[in-house]
Amino acid sequence: MVLYGVAALAVCMLTGTLVGEYLGEALGVDANVGGVGFAMIMLVFATHWLRQKGKFPEASEQGVLFWSAMYIPIVIAMASTQNVYKAVTGGPMALLAGLVALVAGFALVPVIARIGGRGEPLPPLTEANTEAESATEKQAV
């Protein structure tokens, strides 16, 4: 059911928020530190584990896919509420953290690209459309 997928997302979001709050408290920061990121990582691991066990049906996956489509706008909205000016003028640590994250992201692109084997190239668009139409016609019969 779609509801189970949304429930899995909600549990991961609540857990991630708690982890972010406790991490912020441990670091002495009056903010949630990475709660949404922790939630998304937990969601990826949880759904992968459930798929391996065969306990995550297609309908439940639809609930997660719906909210994953909403993820980027939600993160942008959350980031826009933070006080960036105060963070930048408060010292060089915010700039240094951003620069380190940027460099690490660029450095990890080739590493992540090498994970897994080479896959089959996608068929040309015209072949894919013909095959999809044939499959649709077979299902209709």
C-alpha positions as CSV (number, residue, x, y, z in Angstrom):
1,M,0.0,0.0,0.0
2,V,1.1,3.5,-0.7
3,L,0.4,4.4,2.9
4,Y,3.2,2.0,4.1
5,G,5.7,3.8,1.9
6,V,4.7,7.2,3.3
7,A,4.8,5.7,6.8
8,A,8.4,4.4,6.2
9,L,9.4,7.9,5.0
10,A,7.7,9.5,8.1
11,V,9.5,7.2,10.5
12,C,12.9,7.9,8.8
13,M,12.2,11.6,8.9
14,L,11.3,11.7,12.6
15,T,14.3,9.6,13.4
16,G,16.6,11.7,11.3
17,T,15.3,14.9,12.9
18,L,16.0,13.5,16.3
19,V,19.5,12.5,15.3
20,G,20.1,15.9,13.9
21,E,18.8,17.7,17.0
22,Y,20.9,15.5,19.3
23,L,24.0,16.0,17.1
24,G,23.4,19.8,17.2
25,E,23.1,19.7,21.0
26,A,26.3,17.6,21.3
27,L,28.2,20.1,19.1
28,G,26.8,23.0,21.0
29,V,24.9,24.4,18.1
30,D,21.3,25.6,18.6
31,A,20.1,23.9,15.4
32,N,19.3,20.6,13.7
33,V,22.6,19.4,12.2
34,G,21.9,17.2,9.1
35,G,18.5,15.8,10.2
36,V,17.1,15.7,6.6
37,G,20.3,14.1,5.3
38,F,20.2,11.4,8.0
39,A,16.6,10.7,7.3
40,M,17.2,10.3,3.5
41,I,20.2,8.0,4.2
42,M,18.1,5.9,6.6
43,L,15.3,5.7,4.0
44,V,17.6,4.5,1.3
45,F,19.0,1.8,3.6
46,A,15.6,0.8,5.0
47,T,14.0,0.5,1.6
48,H,16.9,-1.4,0.2
49,W,16.8,-3.9,3.1
50,L,13.0,-4.3,2.8
51,R,13.3,-4.9,-1.0
52,Q,16.0,-7.6,-0.3
53,K,13.7,-9.3,2.2
54,G,10.7,-9.1,-0.3
55,K,8.7,-7.0,2.2
56,F,8.4,-3.8,0.2
57,P,5.7,-4.2,-2.5
58,E,5.4,-2.0,-5.5
59,A,2.5,-0.1,-4.1
60,S,4.5,0.9,-1.0
61,E,7.4,2.0,-3.2
62,Q,5.0,4.4,-4.9
63,G,4.5,6.2,-1.6
64,V,8.3,6.7,-1.3
65,L,8.6,7.7,-4.9
66,F,5.9,10.4,-4.5
67,W,7.8,12.1,-1.7
68,S,11.2,11.6,-3.3
69,A,9.9,13.7,-6.2
70,M,9.1,16.4,-3.6
71,Y,12.5,16.1,-1.8
72,I,14.4,18.8,-3.7
73,P,11.8,21.5,-3.4
74,I,11.4,20.7,0.3
75,V,15.2,20.9,0.9
76,I,15.4,24.2,-1.0
77,A,12.6,25.6,1.1
78,M,14.2,24.5,4.3
79,A,17.6,25.9,3.3
80,S,16.1,29.3,2.4
81,T,14.9,29.7,6.0
82,Q,18.4,29.5,7.4
83,N,20.2,32.7,8.2
84,V,23.1,32.4,5.6
85,Y,24.2,36.0,6.1
86,K,24.8,35.5,9.8
87,A,26.6,32.2,9.2
88,V,29.0,33.8,6.7
89,T,29.7,36.9,8.8
90,G,30.1,34.9,12.0
91,G,33.5,33.6,10.9
92,P,35.3,31.6,8.3
93,M,34.1,28.2,9.5
94,A,31.0,28.3,7.4
95,L,32.9,29.1,4.3
96,L,35.5,26.5,5.1
97,A,32.9,23.8,5.7
98,G,31.2,24.7,2.4
99,L,34.5,24.6,0.5
100,V,35.4,21.2,2.0
101,A,32.0,19.8,1.1
102,L,32.4,21.1,-2.5
103,V,35.9,19.7,-3.0
104,A,34.9,16.4,-1.5
105,G,31.8,16.2,-3.8
106,F,34.0,16.9,-6.9
107,A,36.6,14.4,-5.7
108,L,34.0,11.6,-5.2
109,V,32.4,11.9,-8.6
110,P,34.9,9.6,-10.4
111,V,35.0,7.2,-7.4
112,I,31.2,6.8,-7.4
113,A,31.2,6.6,-11.2
114,R,33.4,3.5,-11.1
115,I,31.1,1.6,-8.7
116,G,29.4,-1.3,-10.5
117,G,30.1,-2.7,-13.9
118,R,29.4,-1.3,-17.3
119,G,25.8,-1.6,-18.3
120,E,24.1,-2.1,-21.6
121,P,23.4,1.1,-23.5
122,L,19.8,2.2,-23.8
123,P,18.2,1.4,-27.1
124,P,17.5,4.2,-29.5
125,L,14.4,6.1,-28.7
126,T,12.4,4.8,-31.7
127,E,13.1,1.1,-30.7
128,A,12.2,1.8,-27.1
129,N,8.9,3.4,-28.2
130,T,8.1,0.4,-30.5
131,E,8.9,-2.1,-27.7
132,A,6.8,-0.2,-25.2
133,E,3.8,-0.1,-27.6
134,S,4.1,-3.8,-28.2
135,A,4.2,-4.6,-24.5
136,T,1.2,-2.4,-24.0
137,E,-0.7,-4.1,-26.8
138,K,0.1,-7.6,-25.3
139,Q,-1.2,-6.5,-21.9
140,A,-4.4,-5.2,-23.4
141,V,-5.1,-8.6,-25.0
